[in-house]
Amino acid sequence: MAIGLEDASAVQGQLVRRVTLGWFLKRSLIGIAILLVAMGGLAWLTYASIDPDGDGDLAPKAANATREVPARTSPIEL
């Protein structure tokens, strides 16, 4: 069985919307706004997770230690 010209459906051209400057700017501003909200939320959550009493008794001993004896240095002859 052969397919003739009358059996083939006509190809319909689809209307393609052109990208205008207004469309591009609108999408860019929406993307930047989403990015700013996401990064602001991340910064806020990071800041909120810091314990203000972190250097209390629960802090490691090394963090609270102070150096009492200065380090000994020896001169290097070149």
N, CA, C and O of each residue as an XYZ file, in Angstrom:
312
protein
N       0.843     -1.164      0.000
C       0.000      0.000      0.000
C       0.894      1.233      0.000
O       1.721      1.395      0.898
N       0.747      2.065     -0.948
C       1.545      3.273     -1.080
C       0.768      4.463     -0.515
O      -0.460      4.518     -0.573
N       1.504      5.378      0.013
C       0.904      6.601      0.547
C       1.055      7.688     -0.496
O       2.156      7.962     -0.971
N      -0.039      8.291     -0.839
C      -0.015      9.343     -1.844
C      -0.051     10.721     -1.190
O      -0.109     10.846      0.033
N      -0.017     11.722     -2.010
C      -0.040     13.092     -1.508
C      -1.329     13.422     -0.777
O      -1.330     14.198      0.178
N      -2.421     12.831     -1.226
C      -3.701     13.142     -0.582
C      -3.831     12.486      0.789
O      -4.678     12.895      1.584
N      -2.998     11.461      1.087
C      -3.054     10.798      2.388
C      -2.243     11.533      3.458
O      -2.541     11.404      4.645
N      -1.255     12.277      3.073
C      -0.404     12.979      4.030
C      -1.120     14.211      4.558
O      -1.783     14.939      3.819
N      -0.967     14.421      5.854
C      -1.601     15.607      6.438
C      -0.728     16.828      6.184
O       0.498     16.740      6.105
N      -1.372     17.924      6.063
C      -0.637     19.161      5.810
C       0.099     19.599      7.076
O      -0.432     19.489      8.181
N       1.306     20.088      6.910
C       2.102     20.571      8.034
C       1.631     21.967      8.381
O       1.586     22.865      7.540
N       1.289     22.116      9.622
C       0.810     23.423     10.055
C       1.966     24.184     10.692
O       2.631     23.673     11.593
N       2.194     25.370     10.236
C       3.231     26.203     10.823
C       2.762     26.754     12.158
O       1.665     27.302     12.266
N       3.588     26.605     13.157
C       3.220     27.097     14.478
C       3.760     28.503     14.651
O       4.874     28.827     14.239
N       2.947     29.306     15.262
C       3.343     30.679     15.510
C       4.305     30.708     16.694
O       3.945     30.310     17.802
N       5.501     31.169     16.461
C       6.517     31.233     17.498
C       6.572     32.657     18.023
O       6.728     33.612     17.263
N       6.439     32.780     19.341
C       6.513     34.123     19.929
C       7.951     34.590     19.956
O       8.853     33.868     20.381
N       8.142     35.785     19.503
C       9.482     36.350     19.520
C       9.811     36.827     20.922
O       8.938     37.309     21.643
N      11.059     36.693     21.300
C      11.513     37.151     22.603
C      11.802     38.642     22.493
O      12.691     39.070     21.756
N      11.037     39.412     23.237
C      11.238     40.859     23.206
C      12.062     41.290     24.408
O      12.292     40.510     25.332
N      12.495     42.517     24.384
C      13.289     43.054     25.482
C      12.475     43.092     26.769
O      13.000     42.799     27.844
N      11.202     43.449     26.671
C      10.342     43.483     27.853
C      10.180     42.111     28.472
O      10.222     41.974     29.695
N       9.993     41.089     27.642
C       9.860     39.724     28.139
C      11.150     39.295     28.842
O      11.112     38.700     29.919
N      12.281     39.600     28.225
C      13.578     39.224     28.788
C      13.812     39.924     30.117
O      14.252     39.289     31.075
N      13.525     41.222     30.195
C      13.731     41.958     31.447
C      12.812     41.461     32.552
O      13.226     41.344     33.706
N      11.566     41.169     32.201
C      10.615     40.681     33.200
C      11.071     39.343     33.769
O      11.062     39.149     34.984
N      11.468     38.426     32.903
C      11.931     37.123     33.370
C      13.223     37.245     34.179
O      13.415     36.523     35.158
N      14.102     38.153     33.772
C      15.352     38.350     34.509
C      15.083     38.902     35.902
O      15.685     38.448     36.875
N      14.190     39.869     36.007
C      13.876     40.443     37.319
C      13.200     39.424     38.225
O      13.462     39.394     39.427
N      12.345     38.600     37.666
C      11.717     37.552     38.473
C      12.772     36.565     38.978
O      12.733     36.156     40.138
N      13.697     36.189     38.127
C      14.769     35.271     38.521
C      15.672     35.869     39.580
O      16.056     35.186     40.529
N      16.015     37.146     39.426
C      16.863     37.813     40.420
C      16.135     37.933     41.748
O      16.746     37.768     42.804
N      14.832     38.219     41.712
C      14.050     38.309     42.952
C      14.000     36.961     43.666
O      14.135     36.905     44.888
N      13.809     35.883     42.922
C      13.806     34.550     43.530
C      15.169     34.242     44.138
O      15.253     33.689     45.235
N      16.224     34.597     43.433
C      17.578     34.362     43.935
C      17.836     35.160     45.210
O      18.419     34.635     46.158
N      17.411     36.420     45.244
C      17.611     37.245     46.439
C      16.831     36.706     47.636
O      17.352     36.680     48.751
N      15.604     36.283     47.418
C      14.810     35.726     48.517
C      15.451     34.441     49.039
O      15.518     34.227     50.249
N      15.917     33.594     48.135
C      16.538     32.336     48.549
C      17.836     32.585     49.325
O      18.059     31.970     50.367
N      18.682     33.474     48.827
C      19.944     33.749     49.511
C      19.712     34.497     50.831
O      20.429     34.267     51.805
N      18.727     35.381     50.866
C      18.390     36.071     52.115
C      17.868     35.104     53.156
O      18.217     35.205     54.333
N      17.033     34.168     52.733
C      16.540     33.157     53.662
C      17.656     32.267     54.171
O      17.684     31.921     55.353
N      18.572     31.892     53.298
C      19.706     31.081     53.717
C      20.592     31.836     54.705
O      21.044     31.264     55.698
N      20.839     33.109     54.437
C      21.657     33.914     55.358
C      20.959     34.067     56.703
O      21.602     33.984     57.749
N      19.651     34.289     56.683
C      18.911     34.439     57.932
C      18.929     33.146     58.742
O      19.126     33.176     59.957
N      18.723     32.005     58.072
C      18.758     30.734     58.782
C      20.149     30.433     59.330
O      20.277     29.882     60.423
N      21.180     30.786     58.587
C      22.544     30.586     59.078
C      22.805     31.456     60.291
O      23.384     30.989     61.272
N      22.387     32.717     60.242
C      22.572     33.625     61.369
C      21.773     33.161     62.577
O      22.252     33.250     63.708
N      20.561     32.667     62.351
C      19.705     32.229     63.446
C      20.233     30.956     64.098
O      19.906     30.682     65.253
N      21.036     30.177     63.391
C      21.536     28.928     63.958
C      22.766     29.125     64.830
O      23.201     28.178     65.485
N      23.335     30.311     64.860
C      24.514     30.574     65.685
C      24.053     30.773     67.113
O      23.194     31.611     67.387
N      24.624     30.004     68.021
C      24.261     30.098     69.430
C      25.023     31.255     70.064
O      26.254     31.248     70.052
N      24.323     32.260     70.624
C      25.046     33.387     71.214
C      25.816     32.998     72.465
O      26.770     33.682     72.835
N      25.427     31.929     73.116
C      26.139     31.476     74.311
C      27.082     30.337     73.979
O      27.325     29.465     74.813
N      27.606     30.337     72.786
C      28.460     29.247     72.317
C      29.783     29.158     73.041
O      30.385     28.085     73.056
N      30.270     30.236     73.645
C      31.542     30.170     74.335
C      31.344     30.002     75.837
O      32.115     30.539     76.632
N      30.336     29.274     76.216
C      30.094     28.964     77.623
C      30.825     27.699     78.027
O      31.918     27.425     77.531
N      30.228     26.926     78.925
C      30.859     25.703     79.424
C      30.854     24.589     78.392
O      31.644     23.650     78.502
N      29.995     24.667     77.403
C      29.910     23.610     76.417
C      30.965     23.727     75.325
O      31.124     22.808     74.521
N      31.684     24.834     75.285
C      32.709     25.026     74.264
C      33.904     24.127     74.564
O      34.158     23.821     75.729
N      34.631     23.704     73.562
C      35.816     22.875     73.802
C      36.860     23.625     74.614
O      36.947     24.852     74.571
N      37.644     22.859     75.350
C      38.677     23.469     76.209
C      39.711     24.218     75.377
O      40.212     25.254     75.815
N      40.034     23.730     74.210
C      41.043     24.386     73.373
C      40.574     25.758     72.915
O      41.391     26.652     72.696
N      39.262     25.932     72.768
C      38.743     27.222     72.331
C      38.859     28.264     73.439
O      39.005     29.454     73.163
N      38.792     27.811     74.702
C      38.878     28.737     75.825
C      40.293     28.900     76.343
O      40.542     29.777     77.170
N      41.213     28.095     75.888
C      42.584     28.138     76.392
C      43.288     29.403     75.910
O      43.091     29.854     74.781
N      44.093     29.947     76.769
C      44.915     31.104     76.393
C      46.374     30.702     76.500
O      46.743     29.885     77.343
N      47.172     31.263     75.669
C      48.601     30.954     75.676
C      49.262     31.805     76.757
O      49.268     33.033     76.681
N      49.823     31.124     77.775
C      50.453     31.841     78.880
C      51.935     32.079     78.637
O      52.469     33.121     79.016
N      52.595     31.126     78.011
C      54.025     31.234     77.782
C      54.238     31.595     76.316
O      53.726     30.916     75.426
N      55.000     32.673     76.061
C      55.246     33.009     74.653
C      56.100     31.930     73.991
O      56.897     31.250     74.637
N      55.908     31.803     72.713
C      56.667     30.788     71.973
C      58.133     31.173     71.919
O      58.474     32.346     71.765
N      59.016     30.155     72.049
C      60.446     30.406     71.979
C      60.868     30.443     70.519
O      60.539     29.555     69.732
N      61.584     31.464     70.188
C      62.079     31.587     68.831
C      63.578     31.561     68.823
O      64.210     32.054     69.757
N      64.148     31.012     67.820
C      65.611     30.993     67.686
C      65.966     31.695     66.389
O      65.290     31.523     65.375
N      67.042     32.497     66.424
C      67.416     33.217     65.206
C      67.953     32.245     64.147
O      68.582     31.233     64.458
N      67.684     32.586     62.914
C      68.138     31.771     61.786
C      69.249     32.531     61.076
O      69.067     33.673     60.653
N      70.385     31.890     60.953
C      71.495     32.551     60.272
C      71.434     32.204     58.790
O      71.325     31.037     58.415
N      71.502     33.213     57.976
C      71.459     33.019     56.539
C      72.809     33.126     55.918
O      72.942     32.986     54.702
